[in-house]
Amino acid sequence: MAAFNKFNAFVADVANKVHNLGADTLKVMLTNTAPVATNAIKSDVTEIAAANGYTAGGTQATLVSSAQSGGTYTLKLNNVNFTASGGSIATFRYAVLYNSTPVAGNLIGWWDYGAGLTVTIGNSFQVQFDATNGALQLQ
């Protein structure tokens, strides 16, 4: 499983009440351009082209749970699937989690899969979130 990397602005966005992680619409988009920690909003990331089963803006990551226990907040999300149809989904290496509720699409974090991936027609790629520790934890 790829490791989670947070965007620096996410920390300030949490403090400034930009995110309501348990209620806002969170999405995963794909990119083949390396995100950097200083990216802050969706337009800072070069998304792959929308085609063949990939929709511009990515796919919603639905909520499993959003809770705090012992001073640690855990956000658990259902896995997100991308299925190629009518052709291959463009090559990507990174999956980016962002909040689509704010107009700017404030970034949360990303996963690096280590190499470019292509989903060929009829096949799927799944962004798998840790079922125990969630997509992210805040302490």
Beta strands, then each sheet from edge to edge (+ up, - down):
strand 1: 4-6
strand 2: 26-31
strand 3: 59-60
strand 4: 63-69
strand 5: 72-77
strand 6: 80-83
strand 7: 89-99
strand 8: 107-119
strand 9: 124-127
strand 10: 136-138
sheet 1: 1+ 8- 7+ 2- 3+
sheet 2: 4+ 5- 10+
sheet 3: 6+ 9-
end
